[in-house]
Amino acid sequence: MFFRAFGFSGDRLDVMIAALIAHPDLNPVEQVRTDQWGTRYVARCNVESPDGRNPCILTVWIVPPGQVDATLVTAYPAD
């Protein structure tokens, strides 16, 4: 519901995927934590939205041990 309010749509998942992938490159990484499951990165703030309002969100990414590519864990509204 949150993402739909900013113009994201299930009909255009490519737009949301592109916005989420770009999020950590366009915003500061505020937390890095490493444990047995890998290294987690938390990026905070604006995601480029279709309606141009660009809400502040958090994205969490993980790079499992022995890998180099990050996988999106979750994305949700920031406080």
N, C-alpha and C positions, 0 to 999 in steps of 0.2 A: 504494500500500500504506500509506504514512504516513497519509494523510487518512482512509482506511477504518478505521484503528485507532482513530480518534476519533469514529466514528459517521457519517461522510459516506458517501453511497451514490450509485451511478450511477442508482438508481431515483428519487432526490430531488435532482437537479442544482440545482433552484431553491434549496435550502437552502445548498448550497456556493457558488453564485453570490452569494447575498445576503451570506454571511459574508465572502467575498473582497472584494466591493464595499464593505462597511462597514469592513474592516480599516484602511485608511489614515485613516479618520475617527476611529477609536477608539484609534489608537496613534501614537507619535511618528514623524515622517518624519526618518530619520537621515542621509539623503544626498540631495542634489540635484545633478544634473550636466547640463549643456547642451552639445550638439554639433550637427553638421549634421543629425542625425536627429531632434532635438527635445530636450525636457527630460525626464530620467528622475528618478523619485522612488522611494526605497526606504523602505518602512515596516517596522518591526520590532515584533513581540511578539504578544500573545495574539489568536487568532482564535476567535470564538465557535463552539464545536463542538457537535454534537447530543448528545454524551455529557456535556457540561458540564466537561470537563477543560481545554479552551481552551489548546492548545499554543502555544508561541512559534514564529512563522514569519516569513519575510521575504516581502513582496510587492514586485514591481517594476512600476512603471507608466511609460508614456511619453505625452507630449503632443507630437505631431508639429508641426513649424513651421506656423504659420498656423491651427492648430486650438486648441480650448479644452477638449475632452473627452479625458480620459486613457483609455488602453487598457492592460489588464493584459498584461504581458509574461510573467511567471512567478511562481510561489509555491512556496516550499520550506521545510523545517525550518530554524530558526535553529540556530546552534552550541550 
